[in-house]
């Protein structure tokens, strides 16, 4: 059976939605469990497809993994395997984050080049370069990253770009290296801070969490721990955009609103009213949004994961918006599907110009990645008639209870199964 979403536009979203743990954090925390023998427990995990996929990656390394709702328990053996299973890794881009922990624990790692979303090139050059500075050798053999290390040592590492993945891999290798490692131009995302917090609970010595310079004093060993995942700011922001686009009022609970300072400021510029309280925020839009320009940048800039939502908002805004993509060059693939829905949008290199229309029109569309899929559903909420959104397995990888949450807010959306043979 093949599934799609059937979305009928016109509903004004209203109510409260709860956000659970961040997809962009939980997978890295699961990999970090490899650094300590014993059982590490991670709570507030999102019930999304990527969590069991990451569990399969860890099982291929000899771990016993139990996924029970929002709790994941990972029992790591004294000597985990060093070679990750290709079938598991090929489905999940984030699986490359086992590279750093394996080099640190096993002094060897064989990780197939990962799969994941089709949003552009995400080379591993900075990952490999950082590990080499720590004393490892790395090379690509038969579609696999192969790393060896007699022993890791501290180093001064400068990242050409504040890559989240490279920061995470180098950080997780450095916590067990001998001596002190300094990572300059490190990523500053809240998910990096969450990883640092868990590593510190395990006994790591890290300074500068949340800044662009991380200083890591290596230790000889870590202990398993229990850790609660931070709320998913990307999911929370998605609901904020949905409220603004449907001229609704939505309260989002379970995410730190300060992780979304720039997003909420952009929505206020678009005409929304926002209220902030500890662990929650409310967005209300009374009329048609104003056009706003967006530029994606590493945190604390506007997240590339929210670029499709920015384009969807711009498509029904009053005026013309310029959206500039500085992180993933292929993310504008999504714009072609927006045009199917009647958006007046053009792309040129890493810029998109969107002239807002009063209402979009329904059409069948296809999701190319997690966030593009969510952006298409938000656009469908503002279209006349019924829109079919296909390839929804992407959305299931990033949004727990997506349909249920939207329906609870008043959206007319359903999951439809069809037999492709008919």
N, C-alpha and C positions, 0 to 999 in steps of 0.2 A: 504494500500500500504506500502511496505517496501522499504527503500531507501539505496543505497550504493554509494560510489564514484568509478568511473572508471578512472584509472590513467594510462596514457601511458608514459613510461620513455623516457629519452633522451634529453629533452629540457633544454637549459641553461637559468636560470632565470635572468632577467635583468629589471631594472626600479626602480620605487619608490612606496613604500607602506606606508599608513598612519595607525598609531596605535591609538586606542581610549582608554577609561578608563579601568583600571585594574579590571578583574573579582575578584581577591583576595582582592580588596579594596572595590568595590562598594557594595557588599552584607553586609559588616560590617558597612559601612556608613549608609545604609538603616536601619539596626538594631539600630544604635546610634540615629536615629531620634526619637525613642521611649522615649528618655530621656527628651524631652521638649514638652509641649503642643503647638499645633499650626502647621503651615505648613513649613516643611523643603523641600528645592528643591536641588536636586543633578543633576549636568550636566556632560557632557562628558561620559555618561554611555554607556557601550558596549551593542549592541543589540544582546544579547545571551539568551538562554533559561532560565538560572538561575535567571535573573532579574525578569521576571514575576512570577517565582516560589517563590522568596523571597517576591514579592508583595502579593502573596496569603497568605503567612505566616503572614504578617503584617495585612492584611484584617481580618484574623481569630482572631486578637487581637483588632479589633474595629477601625482600621485606615482606612482612605479613601486614596487609592493609585491610582495615574494616571501615566501611562507610555506612554510617547509621544516621540517616537524616542529615542534620547540620553538624554532625560530629564525625571527624576522621581520626582513627587511631592507627599509628604507623609503628610497627615493631621492627626495629633495625637490627640485623645480626652483627656479631663482632667483626665479621669480614664480609661486607656486602659485595655483590658482584660488581664488576667494573664495566660490563658491556650491556648497554641498554638495548632492548628489543626493537627492531626496526618497525614492526607493524604498529606498535604503540606510539613510538616517537613520530612516525610519519603523519599522524593525525593531529598533532598538537605542537604548535610553535614553542610554547612555553617549556616544553620538555628539555630544551637545550640547557635549562638552568640546573640540570643535574651535573653538568660538566665540572663546575667549580667544586662542589662538595665531593665528587668522586676523586678528583685529583688530590684534594686535601686528605681524604680518608684512605684511599686505596693506592695513591701514588700512580694511578693509571686510570684512564677513562677512554671508552670507545662509544661514541654517541653518534648515531646516524644523523645526517643533516635533517632538520625538522621540517614538518609541514605546517599547516595553519591557514590563516586568511590570505586571500589574494589582494593585498593592499599595497604591494610594492616590495622592492628589495630591502632585505634586512640582513646584511652580511655579518659574518662572525669575526671580522678582522680585529675589532677592538677587544673582543673576548680573548682571542688567541694571543694578541700582543700583550695584554695584561698578564695572562698566565705565564707567558715566556719571561716577562720581567720578574715574576715570582720564582723562576727557576725551572719551569716545565718546558718540555719540547712539545710542539703541536704541529700537526700536518693533516691534510685531507687525503684519505685513502679509500677508494672504492665507495665514495658517497658517505664516508663517515669521518667525524672529527676524532683523531687519535692523539691522546696526550699522555706523556710520561713525565715523572719527576722522581729523582732520587730523594729529594727533600726540597721543600719550599722555604724561601727566605723572604724577608721584608724587602720592599722596594718603593721607589717614588714613581708613581704612575700618573700620567696626564692623559685624559681622554679627549680625543679630537672633538667629540660631540657628547653631551651628557646622556648617553645611552642607558636606558633603564636596565636592559638585559646584561650589558657588559658590566655595569656597576654591580649588579647582583652576583654575577659569577665571580668577579674578582674579589668582592667582599667575602663571599662564602669560602673561597680558597684561602684568603689572607688570614682568617680568624685562627687557622691552625698552622700558619707559617711561622718560622722562627724569626723573631725580631719585629720591627715596626714597618707597617705599610701605610703610605699616604696616597689616597686616590683624589687627585685634583680634577675639577670640572665634573664631579660626580653628579648623577641624577638626584633630584631633590623631591621626587614624588612622595606623597604620603605612604604609598605602598613600600617604598624603600625604608622609610621610618619604621613601618610596621615590621619589616624584616629585621632591622637593627634591634628593635625591641625584643623580638623573640630570640635572636642570637645572644643578646645580653642576658636574657633569662636563662639561657643554656650555659652561661659562663664566659661568653666572649667579652673582650675589652675593646669598645668602640667609642670614639669621640667624634663629635661634629654631626651627629644624626640630624638630618633635615637641612644641612648646609651643603655647599658645593665642594667642601673638603672633608673627607672622611679619614680619620686616623685610626688604624687598627693595630693593637698590640697583640701579637700572636700568643696563644696559650697552647698547652700540650694536649688538652682534651676538653670536651664539652659533655654536658649531661642532658638527658631528655627533659622535656618540659611540657606544660600545658599552656596553650595560648589561644586567645580569642581574636579572630580576624576583624580588622577595622571595617566599617560600613563602606559599601561600594559607591564612590562618588560619581562614577559614570552612570550607573543605574539611577541614582538620585537625580542627577542632572537631566537624564532622559525624561523623567516624570515632570521636572520643572518646565522643560520645553513643551511637553504635551499640554500642560496647563495653559501656558502662554498661547500656544497655537489654536487651542479650542475655545479660547476666551473663558477659561474655567478658573477654578480655585482648588488647589491641591496642597495638602500638607504632607511632607515627606519626613518620615521618622527613621532613625537608625544610622544617620550619616552626619559627620561633623560639617556643619554649614560653612565653616572657615576653609574647608578644602575646596569650596566652590565660590570663593569670594569673587573671582573674575566672572564666572558664569552668571551669578546673580546680578552683578553690576551690568553685564550686557543685557540681561532681561529687563532690568530697570530702564536702561536706555531705550529699549524697545517699547516701553510703556507699562511694564508690569509693576505691581505692588508686591513687595516682599517683606515678610516678617521672619525674624531669626530668633531661635531659642536654643538652649543647650540640647544638642543631639537631634534637632529637627529644624525645618523651615517651611514656610508657606509661600506659594506663588499664586497671585490672582491677576488676571488680565480682563479688563472690562470692555475693550474695543479691539479693533484690528491692530496688530503689532506695527510699530514703526520699523523701517529698514535700518539695519545696523551692520557695520563691517566687522569681520572676524579674521584673525590671523592666528594660525595654530603654531604653538611653540612648546618646548619642554616646560614642565611645571616650574614656576607658578603661572606660566602662560596658559592660553586656551588650549585644552587637550585635543589632539588630533582625533581621538576616539569620539569627540562630540562634533566633528566637522559635518557629518551627515545631518545631524539635528539642526545645526546652524543653517545649512542650505535649505532644509525643509521649512524652517521658520521664515527664511528670506523669501521663499517661493510664494508665501501668502501675505507678505508684509506690504505696507504702503510705502513704495519707493524702490530704489535700487541699492543692492548690497554688493560689496566686494568681499569674497572669501579667498584668503591666501593660505595655501597648504605648504608648510615648510618641513614636514616630517616624512610622510609617505607619498611618493610621487604617483602611485596608482590609485589613490583613494578617490579620485574624481570619476572613476568608473561608475560610481553611484549616480552621477548627474544624468547619464543617459536614461536611467530608469525614472528619474524625476521628470524628465521631459515627456516620457510616456504619459505621465499624470497631468500634463498640461503646464508644467513649469516653464517659464521663459528664462532659460539658463544657458550660458555659453562658457566654455573653458578655453584658456590659453596658457599653456605651460602649467605653472603652479598657482594660477589665478582662476577664479570663477566669478562671472558677473551674473547676478540674478535680479531680474526685474519682477517684483511681486505682482501677482494677480489676485483678484478678490476671491476666487474659488478654483480649486483644482478639479480635474475630471477623472472618473474612475477608469482603470485599465489593469490588465494583468502585468505584474512586475516581478522581477527576480532579485533576490538578495545575493550580493557577492561576498559579503562578510557580515560579522555580527552587528556592527554599528550601522552599516548600510541598511540591513534588514529592519532594524528598529526605526531608522529615519524614514523608511518607506511606509511603515505602519503609521507613524505620526502624520505623514503627508496624507495617507489614505483617510485619516480621521477628518481631514479638511476637504475631502473631495465629494462631489455629488455621486450618487449611485454606489454600487458595491465594487470594491477593489479586491483582486486576488493577489496575495503576496506569496511567491513560491520560493523554494530552497530555504525553508524556515528552520532547517537543522542548524543553520548558522546562528539564528536568534536564540535557539535553545541552548547554545554553548555559552551564552553570556547573560541571559535574563531568566532567573527562576520565576515560575508561575506567571509568565508574561501575560497570557490571555486572561487568567483569573484576576490578576491585579487590574488590568484595563477594564474588564467587565465590572469589577467592584466600583470603579470610578465612573461608570456610566457609559463606557464605550460599547458599540455594537460590533463585536468581534467574536469569531468562532474559529476553531480548528477543524478543518474538513479533511477527511481521508478519502482518497479516490484510488481506484484500481487502474494502473497505467495500461493494462492489457485490454481495457474496454474502450 
